[in-house]
Amino acid sequence: MKKIIGMTFPKQDTNLGLEPSLLTVLPSGDNVMYSMENIDFNDEEVEYYACSVYITGMREFKEWASRHDKSKIIVGGYEPTINPQEFVPFAHKVMVGPCDDFYASIAQEGDIINGITNYKRIPRYDLYDIKNNQQIIPLKKRDDIVTSINTSQGCPFKCDFCCSPLMCDRLISKPLDLIKEEIEFLKNFNPKFVFVRDENFPLQIDWRERLIAINDMGAKIYLFASANLLTEDNVKFMKENGVYMVCLGLEDITVDYAKNKKLDEVCDLLHSYGIMVYLSFIVNPLKVKTQRESDKFYIKLISRFCDLKPEMVCGNFLMPFRGTKIWEDYKDLVKEEDFDFYNSKSAFLEKDLVNRTRMEYEMFYYQWLYYNSEFYRDNVRDFHVGDTLEERFIELRREFEGKENKLVLGKSLLR
């Protein structure tokens, strides 16, 4: 029997990996495998290649596809959904949007097809080594097992910078019975942590029933939400049902977001119930082009950290995606070679490499400064506990030190 091979582009980082979404697409059968190496296979032994492509993997995918039989290649994911015509020369079928029925989807006529989702089976977790899933989160030690689950897909909101609604522009909840089946399977791994990957978990009408079911796994739960949905009643229910951390979008601190009007109040509320706060923030390289602008930005950012007291922060440089509202404002600054840098850690909108290096260092530096500050130690938690959060930042420190970059501008890593 010929093989069906799932592949994710770019190549998966086994140190920082999550279970790939492609596990939802791959069909049943002993002839199905998931390859994390993106190696070349013998086309004669393969029925189909199922390829998920993110923008940073476009060049890697095209180079790989050029060496293989196009009639066997099925491609999907964010970038094929947003720009399907670009992938037609490289694939037999270009799948748009989410999918969990591989054969029904590819049976459709045409080069570009819509993914079909029927919610009849759980993802192929058996094709993936869950021990690869080394997420960077407070309290997680290297050997702790962590898994994740999606109980819904899509997002009805149209944040101007976000590409998620382009993949699925409405909230679609999976049947609760299917979620419970998936949970029963995941219990076999005895996870210590479970990440609910829904874009905004409390948006679902029956999110409480879903949380009760997930809590039956016996793992520490962390999930995405927005501050405007976190009433005291909701936060209390979360605490009673296994939630140990909530991820909120601080976003660009120079912009006012309606969803964050009650952010201070909500962070205090979460902490009052013993729930950790994870804040992600965005740095627009065009707003920190000079040292003066950068100092002003980060002084304000650190001030917000002190107001909100997050246990974890995560910095992301602005990445304008084709199809989003902000694309028109930035498209002249984005070249095809920039697609390789859509990893949220590269300030590729800044074309001066010296200035770009400064920006990338400063994003790391101010997070390091916060974690190692007396304020964090006295008001938040002890950073030095040997969890994956501390380990990752020690790795980053070594990377920056190894570059021997003179652009640290007197800001010592030893502070």
C-alpha positions as a LaTeX table, in Angstrom:
\begin{tabular}{lrrr}
\hline
Residue & $x$ (\AA) & $y$ (\AA) & $z$ (\AA) \\
\hline
Met1 & 0.00 & 0.00 & 0.00 \\
Lys2 & 1.37 & 3.41 & $-0.94$ \\
Lys3 & 2.05 & 5.97 & 1.77 \\
Ile4 & 0.34 & 9.23 & 2.62 \\
Ile5 & 2.98 & 11.51 & 4.09 \\
Gly6 & 2.25 & 14.65 & 6.10 \\
Met7 & 4.86 & 17.41 & 6.10 \\
Thr8 & 4.97 & 20.89 & 7.64 \\
Phe9 & 6.95 & 23.75 & 6.10 \\
Pro10 & 9.12 & 25.21 & 7.53 \\
Lys11 & 10.73 & 22.19 & 9.11 \\
Gln12 & 9.51 & 21.70 & 12.66 \\
Asp13 & 11.69 & 22.77 & 15.58 \\
Thr14 & 11.60 & 19.74 & 17.86 \\
Asn15 & 12.77 & 21.83 & 20.80 \\
Leu16 & 9.91 & 24.33 & 20.61 \\
Gly17 & 7.27 & 22.36 & 18.72 \\
Leu18 & 3.54 & 22.13 & 19.14 \\
Glu19 & 1.50 & 19.28 & 17.76 \\
Pro20 & 1.09 & 20.34 & 14.13 \\
Ser21 & $-2.39$ & 21.23 & 12.90 \\
Leu22 & $-1.75$ & 18.81 & 10.04 \\
Leu23 & $-2.56$ & 15.96 & 12.43 \\
Thr24 & $-6.20$ & 17.01 & 12.07 \\
Val25 & $-6.06$ & 16.65 & 8.28 \\
Leu26 & $-4.21$ & 13.35 & 7.93 \\
Pro27 & $-6.65$ & 10.45 & 7.35 \\
Ser28 & $-6.90$ & 7.13 & 9.14 \\
Gly29 & $-4.77$ & 4.18 & 8.04 \\
Asp30 & $-1.52$ & 2.39 & 8.79 \\
Asn31 & $-0.03$ & 3.76 & 5.57 \\
Val32 & $-0.14$ & 7.34 & 6.92 \\
Met33 & 2.93 & 8.97 & 8.49 \\
Tyr34 & 4.01 & 12.42 & 9.62 \\
Ser35 & 7.57 & 13.43 & 8.71 \\
Met36 & 9.26 & 16.19 & 10.71 \\
Glu37 & 12.40 & 16.12 & 8.54 \\
Asn38 & 10.97 & 17.30 & 5.19 \\
Ile39 & 13.23 & 14.82 & 3.40 \\
Asp40 & 12.85 & 13.54 & $-0.16$ \\
Phe41 & 10.83 & 10.36 & $-0.60$ \\
Asn42 & 10.51 & 7.99 & $-3.54$ \\
Asp43 & 7.41 & 9.22 & $-5.38$ \\
Glu44 & 6.70 & 5.68 & $-6.60$ \\
Glu45 & 6.02 & 4.65 & $-2.99$ \\
Val46 & 3.77 & 7.61 & $-2.20$ \\
Glu47 & 0.07 & 8.11 & $-2.91$ \\
Tyr48 & $-0.12$ & 11.69 & $-1.61$ \\
Tyr49 & 2.00 & 14.27 & 0.14 \\
Ala50 & $-0.11$ & 16.41 & 2.50 \\
Cys51 & 1.84 & 19.65 & 2.99 \\
Ser52 & 1.01 & 22.46 & 5.39 \\
Val53 & 2.83 & 25.71 & 4.54 \\
Tyr54 & 3.37 & 28.80 & 6.66 \\
Ile55 & 4.86 & 31.94 & 5.15 \\
Thr56 & 8.37 & 31.23 & 6.52 \\
Gly57 & 8.31 & 27.86 & 4.77 \\
Met58 & 7.29 & 29.04 & 1.31 \\
Arg59 & 10.74 & 28.90 & $-0.23$ \\
Glu60 & 11.53 & 25.58 & 1.45 \\
Phe61 & 8.25 & 24.10 & 0.17 \\
Lys62 & 8.73 & 25.30 & $-3.41$ \\
Glu63 & 12.26 & 23.89 & $-3.54$ \\
Trp64 & 11.04 & 20.56 & $-2.16$ \\
Ala65 & 7.97 & 20.43 & $-4.42$ \\
Ser66 & 10.08 & 21.09 & $-7.55$ \\
Arg67 & 11.78 & 17.72 & $-6.94$ \\
His68 & 8.56 & 15.71 & $-6.65$ \\
Asp69 & 5.54 & 14.60 & $-8.66$ \\
Lys70 & 3.10 & 17.53 & $-8.61$ \\
Ser71 & 0.12 & 15.17 & $-9.07$ \\
Lys72 & 0.75 & 13.75 & $-5.61$ \\
Ile73 & 1.09 & 17.03 & $-3.70$ \\
Ile74 & $-1.80$ & 18.47 & $-1.68$ \\
Val75 & $-0.98$ & 21.80 & $-0.03$ \\
Gly76 & $-2.84$ & 23.83 & 2.58 \\
Gly77 & $-2.28$ & 26.09 & 5.56 \\
Tyr78 & $-2.20$ & 29.84 & 6.14 \\
Glu79 & $-0.32$ & 30.94 & 3.06 \\
Pro80 & $-2.09$ & 28.65 & 0.53 \\
Thr81 & $-5.40$ & 29.84 & 1.98 \\
Ile82 & $-4.51$ & 33.51 & 1.62 \\
Asn83 & $-2.72$ & 33.23 & $-1.75$ \\
Pro84 & $-3.87$ & 29.96 & $-3.37$ \\
Gln85 & $-2.96$ & 30.90 & $-6.95$ \\
Glu86 & 0.70 & 31.15 & $-5.98$ \\
Phe87 & 0.73 & 27.43 & $-5.11$ \\
Val88 & $-1.11$ & 26.05 & $-8.14$ \\
Pro89 & 2.16 & 25.48 & $-10.10$ \\
Phe90 & 3.49 & 23.31 & $-7.25$ \\
Ala91 & 0.52 & 21.15 & $-6.23$ \\
His92 & $-2.27$ & 18.96 & $-7.55$ \\
Lys93 & $-4.72$ & 20.54 & $-5.11$ \\
Val94 & $-4.49$ & 23.76 & $-3.11$ \\
Met95 & $-6.71$ & 23.48 & $-0.04$ \\
Val96 & $-8.25$ & 26.68 & 1.32 \\
Gly97 & $-9.26$ & 26.95 & 4.97 \\
Pro98 & $-9.44$ & 24.29 & 7.70 \\
Cys99 & $-10.03$ & 20.61 & 6.97 \\
Asp100 & $-10.45$ & 17.32 & 8.79 \\
Asp101 & $-11.73$ & 15.13 & 5.92 \\
Phe102 & $-8.79$ & 14.60 & 3.60 \\
Tyr103 & $-10.42$ & 12.36 & 0.99 \\
Ala104 & $-13.71$ & 14.27 & 0.73 \\
Ser105 & $-11.75$ & 17.50 & 0.26 \\
Ile106 & $-9.41$ & 16.30 & $-2.49$ \\
Ala107 & $-12.28$ & 14.61 & $-4.33$ \\
Gln108 & $-13.55$ & 18.06 & $-5.32$ \\
Glu109 & $-12.98$ & 19.34 & $-8.84$ \\
Gly110 & $-10.45$ & 22.06 & $-9.60$ \\
Asp111 & $-6.94$ & 23.09 & $-8.60$ \\
Ile112 & $-8.16$ & 25.22 & $-5.69$ \\
Ile113 & $-10.58$ & 23.55 & $-3.29$ \\
Asn114 & $-12.21$ & 24.37 & 0.04 \\
Gly115 & $-11.25$ & 22.17 & 2.96 \\
Ile116 & $-14.14$ & 20.05 & 4.25 \\
Thr117 & $-14.64$ & 19.64 & 7.99 \\
Asn118 & $-17.17$ & 17.11 & 9.30 \\
Tyr119 & $-15.97$ & 16.59 & 12.92 \\
Lys120 & $-16.13$ & 12.80 & 12.89 \\
Arg121 & $-12.71$ & 11.93 & 14.29 \\
Ile122 & $-9.93$ & 13.23 & 16.50 \\
Pro123 & $-6.46$ & 14.27 & 15.22 \\
Arg124 & $-3.78$ & 11.64 & 14.49 \\
Tyr125 & $-1.80$ & 12.15 & 17.70 \\
Asp126 & $-0.39$ & 8.67 & 17.23 \\
Leu127 & 1.79 & 10.01 & 14.40 \\
Tyr128 & 3.60 & 12.52 & 16.60 \\
Asp129 & 5.93 & 12.15 & 19.59 \\
Ile130 & 4.29 & 14.32 & 22.21 \\
Lys131 & 7.62 & 14.62 & 24.08 \\
Asn132 & 8.71 & 17.03 & 21.33 \\
Asn133 & 6.22 & 19.51 & 22.71 \\
Gln134 & 8.56 & 21.67 & 24.82 \\
Gln135 & 6.48 & 24.79 & 25.23 \\
Ile136 & 7.94 & 27.84 & 26.95 \\
Ile137 & 5.70 & 28.33 & 29.97 \\
Pro138 & 6.13 & 29.09 & 33.68 \\
Leu139 & 6.55 & 26.05 & 35.95 \\
Lys140 & 6.99 & 23.57 & 33.11 \\
Lys141 & 10.15 & 21.51 & 33.57 \\
Arg142 & 11.95 & 19.83 & 30.69 \\
Asp143 & 10.52 & 16.36 & 31.35 \\
Asp144 & 6.94 & 17.47 & 32.01 \\
Ile145 & 4.43 & 16.27 & 29.42 \\
Val146 & 2.33 & 18.99 & 27.80 \\
Thr147 & $-0.34$ & 18.60 & 25.17 \\
Ser148 & $-2.84$ & 20.88 & 23.51 \\
Ile149 & $-6.38$ & 20.81 & 22.21 \\
Asn150 & $-8.60$ & 22.89 & 19.94 \\
Thr151 & $-12.28$ & 22.95 & 20.89 \\
Ser152 & $-13.11$ & 25.50 & 18.21 \\
Gln153 & $-11.57$ & 27.12 & 15.18 \\
Gly154 & $-11.77$ & 30.50 & 13.56 \\
Cys155 & $-12.21$ & 34.03 & 14.82 \\
Pro156 & $-15.06$ & 36.45 & 14.03 \\
Phe157 & $-13.03$ & 39.55 & 14.85 \\
Lys158 & $-11.04$ & 41.45 & 12.26 \\
Cys159 & $-8.01$ & 42.82 & 14.10 \\
Asp160 & $-6.13$ & 44.75 & 11.45 \\
Phe161 & $-2.82$ & 42.90 & 12.01 \\
Cys162 & $-4.12$ & 39.32 & 12.45 \\
Cys163 & $-4.18$ & 36.64 & 9.77 \\
Ser164 & $-6.19$ & 34.08 & 11.78 \\
Pro165 & $-9.61$ & 35.27 & 10.48 \\
Leu166 & $-8.27$ & 34.81 & 6.95 \\
Met167 & $-7.94$ & 31.10 & 7.64 \\
Cys168 & $-11.45$ & 30.87 & 9.09 \\
Asp169 & $-13.49$ & 34.05 & 9.53 \\
Arg170 & $-16.15$ & 32.71 & 11.88 \\
Leu171 & $-16.17$ & 30.85 & 15.17 \\
Ile172 & $-16.94$ & 27.16 & 14.66 \\
Ser173 & $-17.17$ & 24.92 & 17.72 \\
Lys174 & $-16.40$ & 21.23 & 17.57 \\
Pro175 & $-19.10$ & 18.90 & 18.94 \\
Leu176 & $-18.68$ & 18.42 & 22.68 \\
Asp177 & $-18.84$ & 14.63 & 22.34 \\
Leu178 & $-15.86$ & 14.73 & 19.95 \\
Ile179 & $-13.94$ & 16.93 & 22.38 \\
Lys180 & $-14.58$ & 14.39 & 25.14 \\
Glu181 & $-13.33$ & 11.58 & 22.90 \\
Glu182 & $-10.13$ & 13.53 & 22.23 \\
Ile183 & $-9.67$ & 14.22 & 25.93 \\
Glu184 & $-9.98$ & 10.52 & 26.74 \\
Phe185 & $-7.22$ & 9.80 & 24.23 \\
Leu186 & $-4.96$ & 12.56 & 25.57 \\
Lys187 & $-5.31$ & 11.20 & 29.11 \\
Asn188 & $-3.15$ & 8.28 & 28.02 \\
Phe189 & $-0.13$ & 10.63 & 27.96 \\
Asn190 & $-0.67$ & 11.78 & 31.58 \\
Pro191 & 0.01 & 15.42 & 30.69 \\
Lys192 & 0.95 & 17.88 & 33.41 \\
Phe193 & $-0.10$ & 20.84 & 31.24 \\
Val194 & $-2.69$ & 21.32 & 28.51 \\
Phe195 & $-2.87$ & 24.33 & 26.22 \\
Val196 & $-6.33$ & 25.21 & 24.88 \\
Arg197 & $-5.42$ & 26.62 & 21.47 \\
Asp198 & $-8.76$ & 28.28 & 20.62 \\
Glu199 & $-8.30$ & 31.88 & 19.49 \\
Asn200 & $-10.57$ & 33.11 & 22.31 \\
Phe201 & $-11.92$ & 30.22 & 24.37 \\
Pro202 & $-14.65$ & 32.05 & 26.36 \\
Leu203 & $-16.31$ & 33.25 & 23.13 \\
Gln204 & $-18.06$ & 29.90 & 22.86 \\
Ile205 & $-21.55$ & 29.73 & 24.30 \\
Asp206 & $-20.83$ & 26.43 & 26.08 \\
Trp207 & $-17.22$ & 27.13 & 27.05 \\
Arg208 & $-17.94$ & 26.16 & 30.65 \\
Glu209 & $-19.00$ & 22.64 & 29.67 \\
Arg210 & $-15.87$ & 22.35 & 27.55 \\
Leu211 & $-13.64$ & 23.53 & 30.37 \\
Ile212 & $-15.17$ & 21.00 & 32.77 \\
Ala213 & $-14.40$ & 18.27 & 30.23 \\
Ile214 & $-10.80$ & 19.45 & 29.73 \\
Asn215 & $-10.25$ & 19.67 & 33.48 \\
Asp216 & $-11.05$ & 15.97 & 33.68 \\
Met217 & $-7.60$ & 15.47 & 32.15 \\
Gly218 & $-6.11$ & 16.48 & 35.51 \\
Ala219 & $-3.58$ & 18.87 & 33.95 \\
Lys220 & $-2.83$ & 22.54 & 34.50 \\
Ile221 & $-4.80$ & 24.47 & 31.85 \\
Tyr222 & $-3.80$ & 27.62 & 30.05 \\
Leu223 & $-5.80$ & 29.31 & 27.35 \\
Phe224 & $-6.33$ & 32.39 & 25.19 \\
Ala225 & $-9.00$ & 34.92 & 26.16 \\
Ser226 & $-9.71$ & 38.63 & 25.86 \\
Ala227 & $-10.05$ & 40.93 & 28.85 \\
Asn228 & $-13.56$ & 42.07 & 27.93 \\
Leu229 & $-14.89$ & 38.53 & 28.52 \\
Leu230 & $-13.31$ & 37.96 & 31.93 \\
Thr231 & $-15.90$ & 38.86 & 34.51 \\
Glu232 & $-15.35$ & 37.83 & 38.13 \\
Asp233 & $-17.90$ & 35.04 & 37.74 \\
Asn234 & $-16.04$ & 33.70 & 34.70 \\
Val235 & $-12.62$ & 33.96 & 36.36 \\
Lys236 & $-13.91$ & 32.20 & 39.48 \\
Phe237 & $-15.28$ & 29.37 & 37.32 \\
Met238 & $-11.95$ & 29.08 & 35.52 \\
Lys239 & $-10.06$ & 28.79 & 38.78 \\
Glu240 & $-12.43$ & 26.13 & 40.05 \\
Asn241 & $-11.90$ & 24.13 & 36.87 \\
Gly242 & $-8.16$ & 23.86 & 36.48 \\
Val243 & $-7.09$ & 27.08 & 34.73 \\
Tyr244 & $-3.67$ & 28.15 & 35.96 \\
Met245 & $-2.79$ & 30.76 & 33.31 \\
Val246 & $-4.66$ & 33.01 & 30.86 \\
Cys247 & $-2.98$ & 34.46 & 27.77 \\
Leu248 & $-4.02$ & 38.04 & 26.92 \\
Gly249 & $-2.95$ & 40.29 & 24.06 \\
Leu250 & $-1.40$ & 43.51 & 25.33 \\
Glu251 & $-0.58$ & 44.20 & 21.65 \\
Asp252 & 0.97 & 47.55 & 20.63 \\
Ile253 & 1.01 & 49.79 & 23.72 \\
Thr254 & 0.89 & 52.88 & 21.49 \\
Val255 & $-2.58$ & 51.86 & 20.27 \\
Asp256 & $-5.83$ & 51.74 & 22.27 \\
Tyr257 & $-7.78$ & 48.50 & 21.83 \\
Ala258 & $-11.43$ & 48.25 & 22.85 \\
Lys259 & $-10.91$ & 44.69 & 24.12 \\
Asn260 & $-8.29$ & 45.97 & 26.61 \\
Lys261 & $-10.23$ & 48.78 & 28.29 \\
Lys262 & $-10.51$ & 46.66 & 31.43 \\
Leu263 & $-7.08$ & 45.02 & 31.15 \\
Asp264 & $-5.76$ & 46.41 & 34.46 \\
Glu265 & $-8.87$ & 45.35 & 36.32 \\
Val266 & $-8.82$ & 41.88 & 34.75 \\
Cys267 & $-5.14$ & 41.23 & 35.52 \\
Asp268 & $-5.81$ & 42.14 & 39.16 \\
Leu269 & $-8.84$ & 39.86 & 39.13 \\
Leu270 & $-6.92$ & 36.91 & 37.70 \\
His271 & $-4.17$ & 37.35 & 40.26 \\
Ser272 & $-6.69$ & 37.61 & 43.09 \\
Tyr273 & $-7.85$ & 34.10 & 42.15 \\
Gly274 & $-4.31$ & 32.76 & 41.83 \\
Ile275 & $-4.33$ & 32.56 & 38.02 \\
Met276 & $-1.16$ & 33.52 & 36.17 \\
Val277 & $-1.16$ & 36.14 & 33.41 \\
Tyr278 & 0.66 & 35.77 & 30.09 \\
Leu279 & 0.87 & 39.01 & 28.07 \\
Ser280 & 1.94 & 39.13 & 24.44 \\
Phe281 & 2.99 & 42.48 & 23.02 \\
Ile282 & 3.81 & 43.87 & 19.58 \\
Val283 & 6.72 & 46.11 & 18.62 \\
Asn284 & 6.38 & 48.02 & 15.36 \\
Pro285 & 9.97 & 48.58 & 14.12 \\
Leu286 & 8.91 & 51.82 & 12.48 \\
Lys287 & 7.98 & 53.22 & 15.90 \\
Val288 & 11.38 & 52.51 & 17.49 \\
Lys289 & 13.66 & 53.59 & 14.63 \\
Thr290 & 15.74 & 55.91 & 16.80 \\
Gln291 & 17.27 & 55.22 & 20.18 \\
Arg292 & 15.14 & 57.97 & 21.68 \\
Glu293 & 11.95 & 56.44 & 20.30 \\
Ser294 & 12.98 & 53.03 & 21.53 \\
Asp295 & 13.80 & 54.22 & 25.04 \\
Lys296 & 10.45 & 55.99 & 25.25 \\
Phe297 & 8.58 & 52.89 & 24.03 \\
Tyr298 & 10.25 & 50.46 & 26.41 \\
Ile299 & 9.95 & 52.77 & 29.42 \\
Lys300 & 6.21 & 52.79 & 28.79 \\
Leu301 & 6.16 & 49.02 & 28.22 \\
Ile302 & 8.04 & 48.23 & 31.43 \\
Ser303 & 5.69 & 50.60 & 33.26 \\
Arg304 & 2.74 & 48.58 & 31.96 \\
Phe305 & 4.42 & 45.37 & 33.09 \\
Cys306 & 4.69 & 46.85 & 36.58 \\
Asp307 & 1.02 & 47.83 & 36.47 \\
Leu308 & $-0.20$ & 44.43 & 35.25 \\
Lys309 & 2.38 & 42.12 & 36.91 \\
Pro310 & 2.33 & 39.35 & 34.27 \\
Glu311 & 4.13 & 36.14 & 35.14 \\
Met312 & 5.10 & 35.76 & 31.49 \\
Val313 & 5.57 & 38.22 & 28.63 \\
Cys314 & 6.21 & 37.52 & 24.98 \\
Gly315 & 7.43 & 40.08 & 22.46 \\
Asn316 & 6.56 & 39.94 & 18.77 \\
Phe317 & 7.67 & 42.26 & 16.00 \\
Leu318 & 4.93 & 43.46 & 13.70 \\
Met319 & 4.42 & 41.11 & 10.75 \\
Pro320 & 2.12 & 42.53 & 8.05 \\
Phe321 & 0.36 & 39.62 & 6.34 \\
Arg322 & $-1.05$ & 39.77 & 2.84 \\
Gly323 & $-4.82$ & 40.02 & 3.09 \\
Thr324 & $-4.93$ & 41.87 & 6.42 \\
Lys325 & $-6.04$ & 45.48 & 6.75 \\
Ile326 & $-2.55$ & 46.75 & 7.47 \\
Trp327 & $-0.95$ & 45.08 & 4.43 \\
Glu328 & $-1.50$ & 48.11 & 2.20 \\
Asp329 & 0.40 & 50.30 & 4.68 \\
Tyr330 & 3.48 & 48.08 & 4.67 \\
Lys331 & 3.55 & 46.13 & 1.40 \\
Asp332 & 6.20 & 48.39 & $-0.14$ \\
Leu333 & 8.55 & 47.47 & 2.72 \\
Val334 & 8.12 & 43.70 & 2.31 \\
Lys335 & 10.13 & 41.82 & $-0.31$ \\
Glu336 & 9.84 & 38.12 & $-1.10$ \\
Glu337 & 13.08 & 37.40 & 0.75 \\
Asp338 & 11.50 & 38.91 & 3.89 \\
Phe339 & 9.03 & 36.02 & 4.04 \\
Asp340 & 11.77 & 33.90 & 5.63 \\
Phe341 & 11.70 & 36.25 & 8.64 \\
Tyr342 & 8.00 & 36.02 & 9.52 \\
Asn343 & 8.86 & 34.39 & 12.84 \\
Ser344 & 7.81 & 37.34 & 15.08 \\
Lys345 & 11.40 & 37.73 & 16.35 \\
Ser346 & 12.86 & 39.55 & 13.35 \\
Ala347 & 12.43 & 43.31 & 12.88 \\
Phe348 & 12.52 & 42.86 & 9.10 \\
Leu349 & 10.52 & 46.04 & 8.42 \\
Glu350 & 13.70 & 47.90 & 9.37 \\
Lys351 & 16.03 & 47.65 & 6.38 \\
Asp352 & 19.15 & 48.97 & 8.09 \\
Leu353 & 20.76 & 45.80 & 9.47 \\
Val354 & 22.62 & 47.61 & 12.24 \\
Asn355 & 19.42 & 49.22 & 13.48 \\
Arg356 & 17.52 & 45.95 & 13.07 \\
Thr357 & 20.05 & 44.15 & 15.27 \\
Arg358 & 19.64 & 46.80 & 17.94 \\
Met359 & 15.87 & 46.39 & 17.89 \\
Glu360 & 16.05 & 42.62 & 18.17 \\
Tyr361 & 18.49 & 42.82 & 21.04 \\
Glu362 & 16.39 & 45.40 & 22.89 \\
Met363 & 13.25 & 43.28 & 22.63 \\
Phe364 & 15.11 & 40.49 & 24.38 \\
Tyr365 & 16.89 & 42.78 & 26.81 \\
Tyr366 & 13.81 & 44.43 & 28.29 \\
Gln367 & 12.09 & 41.12 & 28.83 \\
Trp368 & 15.25 & 39.79 & 30.50 \\
Leu369 & 15.41 & 42.95 & 32.60 \\
Tyr370 & 11.81 & 42.49 & 33.77 \\
Tyr371 & 12.26 & 38.82 & 34.70 \\
Asn372 & 15.48 & 39.51 & 36.61 \\
Ser373 & 14.29 & 42.66 & 38.37 \\
Glu374 & 13.69 & 43.04 & 42.09 \\
Phe375 & 10.16 & 44.10 & 41.19 \\
Tyr376 & 9.44 & 40.76 & 39.48 \\
Arg377 & 11.00 & 38.81 & 42.35 \\
Asp378 & 9.14 & 40.72 & 45.08 \\
Asn379 & 5.76 & 41.24 & 43.36 \\
Val380 & 5.34 & 38.44 & 40.84 \\
Arg381 & 7.37 & 35.25 & 41.33 \\
Asp382 & 10.87 & 33.81 & 41.49 \\
Phe383 & 12.19 & 33.64 & 37.93 \\
His384 & 15.03 & 31.27 & 38.78 \\
Val385 & 13.16 & 28.00 & 39.18 \\
Gly386 & 14.62 & 26.01 & 36.28 \\
Asp387 & 11.43 & 25.95 & 34.20 \\
Thr388 & 11.33 & 26.18 & 30.41 \\
Leu389 & 10.73 & 29.94 & 30.60 \\
Glu390 & 14.00 & 30.52 & 32.45 \\
Glu391 & 15.85 & 27.99 & 30.27 \\
Arg392 & 14.74 & 29.71 & 27.08 \\
Phe393 & 15.83 & 33.15 & 28.21 \\
Ile394 & 19.20 & 31.82 & 29.32 \\
Glu395 & 19.57 & 30.36 & 25.81 \\
Leu396 & 18.67 & 33.72 & 24.27 \\
Arg397 & 21.15 & 35.51 & 26.50 \\
Arg398 & 23.91 & 33.19 & 25.32 \\
Glu399 & 22.91 & 33.74 & 21.69 \\
Phe400 & 23.18 & 37.51 & 22.04 \\
Glu401 & 26.42 & 37.29 & 23.98 \\
Gly402 & 27.83 & 34.97 & 21.33 \\
Lys403 & 27.28 & 37.54 & 18.62 \\
Glu404 & 29.67 & 39.89 & 20.45 \\
Asn405 & 27.54 & 42.75 & 19.23 \\
Lys406 & 28.70 & 46.24 & 20.18 \\
Leu407 & 25.18 & 47.61 & 19.88 \\
Val408 & 24.22 & 46.79 & 23.45 \\
Leu409 & 24.71 & 50.49 & 24.11 \\
Gly410 & 25.99 & 49.97 & 27.62 \\
Lys411 & 23.02 & 47.83 & 28.69 \\
Ser412 & 24.77 & 44.99 & 30.48 \\
Leu413 & 23.32 & 41.50 & 30.28 \\
Leu414 & 24.54 & 40.98 & 33.84 \\
Arg415 & 22.04 & 43.41 & 35.33 \\
\hline
\end{tabular}
